[in-house]
Amino acid sequence: MKIFAYGIRDDEKPSLKEWENAHPDVEVGYTQELLTPQTAKQAAGSNGVVVYQQLPYTAETLQALADQGIHQMSLRNVGIDNIDLDAAKKLGFKISNVAAYSPNAIAEHAAIQLARVLRRTKELDAKIAKRDLRWAPTIGREVRMQTIGVVGTGRIGRVLIHILQGFGAKIVAYDIYKNPDIEKQGLYVDSVDELLAQSDVVSLHVPSVKENIHMINKDSIAKMKDGAVLVNVARGDLVDTDALVAALDSGKLAGAVLDVYENEVGIFNEDWEGKKFPDDRLNDLIDRPNVLVTPHTAFYTTKAVLEMVHQSFDAAVAFAKGEETRNAVKY
Ligand code: COI
């Protein structure tokens, strides 16, 4: 059996080596290049491919794999919103993802960054770098004094709730799918509007499905408390960025945490030093003292990377053997 992986980074190689050593019966091929209609040929002779979400996997890309006799794709990440699922279905593709590589990686990042915005550490760091060691006016807000609205109580949202409860924050939560534990704790409110109205911090942990696109927009921001902070470590298109910028300009929102951005594909995970930065709006957000932008790195921990590699290869092997895998995507 042969499995071929695309876009393998240096930091993934130790986890890949470990997996290979534990599976001497599987031939592993890989490249640093991403899967495109042109690179699909490199997987010739393989049972399946392992990829991660970086480029759109269009009908043309899927067809190029099918032309090599490959009808299975195992993602090393959770999101599948870059795949043309209609084309995948027509071509009979089996798809797997890694739905739970480490919810803590993302939840911790959200908690750390939201605490940093509340304590204004970006402003403090800038002052300290200039040797301005005065306290004022950089006074912070305590996490425990905040009502934090968690939209989406899947694995990541629930870990975040647990972390923030450790700080002593009051949590309100919303999800169309109720989690029994969160329900037992009485954390759910009846609507997103109710959550927005009550929360000092709003943190998004929902997928980028049609109904959620621009769930944070001009109207929803108007329903938020004055001086609220928005946290988005989920998907860029959940937030109407123009509306966010306007709310930061007017002071309606006191700050934002953005690990994702509407137009991030082709911008994040690239080195722009010494080159013309391609997005003025993102440039402006990065420069703001009350906004923390990270380039979709909430997931990026040693534990998560190991799980992404191991679970995706396990799923690829299961598909090739015609076995069930908990990582199969029902679509
Ligand atoms: C995901 O797992 O879907 C992520 O957002 C992480 C990234 C590797 C795309």
Boltz pocket constraint, residues with backbone or C-beta under 6 A from the ligand:
constraints:
  - pocket:
      binder: B
      contacts: [[A, 52], [A, 53], [A, 76], [A, 77], [A, 78], [A, 79], [A, 80], [A, 98], [A, 234], [A, 296], [A, 299]]
      max_distance: 6.0
